[in-house]
C-alpha cells in the first residue's frame, strides 16, 4: 500500500533554501564564539512579534530550523504518521517546562558564576572556558545558554525526524507553544484581525475532499475537514507554509485575511456546487483496459442522476478520514442508471492504489455529483476546439456523443488528442466513429515519442500553433505540463483567456 503522507516540496522562497545554514552557524560556530548565540534573542523577539500578527507564520516561512527540516531532514525521514503522544498536551507542557528550567539554570550560572569551565553540559562540550567576571564574559555566557539550547533542539528534532517525520519536533516545540499562546491572545485583543492570513478556500463547496492537503501537510492537519463557514482554516497549529496551497489539485487554496477571504468566496462562482447530490451505487463492472487503466461502471441505486457531458463525479474511496477521488464521467446510460469512469494508475498514487487493489465488482460505493462546469460546452459557439492529453480524453467521449447527436448544433468541432506512445490512445474507435458522424467534425491524434507512428507527431501544441483560433472556444483536459505549455502558447498567440476552459486530469 502506498504511504498516506507525502514528502512534498515545502521550499518556495530563496530564503527558505538557505535559512538552514543559520542553524549550524549558531550551533557549531557558537562552540567557538558563544556571542553568536545572542542572535537567538533577535529570533525570539521576531517570532513573538510575528505571532501577534500571523500566528505560527514564522515556523513555516522564516524559521531556520524549519528550513533544515523541510529541505534536508525530510529526505532522510521515514515520513510516518506523527504519534498522538507527541501531539499531546503533556508533551507540550513537559517540554515547555524543561525548556524554561534549562534556560533559567543557564542564565543563573551566567550571571552568578565566576567562570563557565570546559566540563560537559547537558548536550555539548564547551570548546573554550568562558570568563564571566565582566560584561562581555556575561554576554558570552548568556550566548552559550542559547547555543546549548540550539544543540538540544537539533539532537531531539533530528532523532524524531528520522524516526517519524521531519516536523515531529514542531508538535511540541516551546517556541511554537509560545507563538500559539501569543496568537490566541492576539485574537482576544484583536491585534491580528487585519494582519493575520490563513489557508483559505475560494469556497469550501468546491473542495473535493481528496485529502491531498492533509497528505502533504508537515503538521499533518486536516484542512479540508476543518474549513469554517468562511472557508478558512483557523487552527493555531497551522504554520502557513503554503504546502497545501501549492499541492491542491483543484487550485482553490491561498493565504488570505478574513476580509479578503469573504470577498473571494462571494465572488467565486460555485452555484453548481451548492448541491452535491449523493448517490449509493454498486460497482457493476470493472473492465481492465490495460495493466494501468480500469474502466469502472457504477449502477446507481434509488436516485436520479442529472448529468451534463463534461462533468465529473466524486467517488468515495476511504473513510476515517474521508477521502474522495474526482473522475471525469466517460459514459452515462440514463435508462440503465449506469455511469462509467476511467481510472489511470498513478505511480505512487494513494487513491489509484486503493481503486486498483481494493475495489471489486459488487461493492457499494458513495458517489457525489455530477459536478463541474469548466468542460460544459457552449453550443452557440461557431468553432469549438477540444484538447485532451492522456487520460484527459475521458470527459470528451460523452461531449462528442452529445455534440454529434444534437440536431440543433451547427458549429465546427476539432478534437486534438495527444499521448506519448500510439498504444496509449484510448477509445480510438469510439472517437473516430463519433467524429465521422458530422462533416464539420475533425479529429487529430498526435503522438510525441513513437518513431513508428504514421500520423501527426509532436505535442498538442504542435497542432494548436498551426490553427486559426478566431471565434473559437477551447476546452482542455490533461496533465499539468500539457496544460501549462498550451496556455503559454495561447498567450503568445494572443488568444483571449476568457475563451479557454481547463480542467486538470
Buried (B, 14 or more C-beta within 10 A) or exposed (E): EBBBBBBBEBBBEEEBEEBBEBBBEBBBBBBEBBBBBBBBEEBEEEBBEBBBBBBBBBBBBBBBBBBBBBBBBBEEBEBBEBBEEBBEEEBBEEBBEEBEEBBEEBBEBBEEBEEBEEEEBEBBEBEEEBBBEEEEBBBBBBBBBBBBBBBBBBBBBBEBBBEBBBBBBBBBBBBBBBBBBBBEEBBEEEBBEEEBBBBBBBBBBBBBBBBBBBBBBBBBBBBBBBBEEBBBBBBBBBBBBBBBBBBBEBEBBBBBBBEEBBEBBEEBEBEBBEEBEEBBBBBBEBEEEEEBBBBBBBBBEEEEBEBBBBBBBBBBBBEEEBBBBBBBBBBBEEEEBBBBBBBBBEEEBBBBBBBBEEBEEEEEBBBBBBBBBBBBBEEEBEBBBBBBBBBBBBBBBBBBBBBBEEEEBEBBBBBBBBBEEBEBBBBEEBBEEBBEEBEEBEBBBBBBEBEEBEEBEEBBBBBBBEBEBEEBBBBBBBBEEBBEBBBEBBEEEEBEEEBBBBBBB
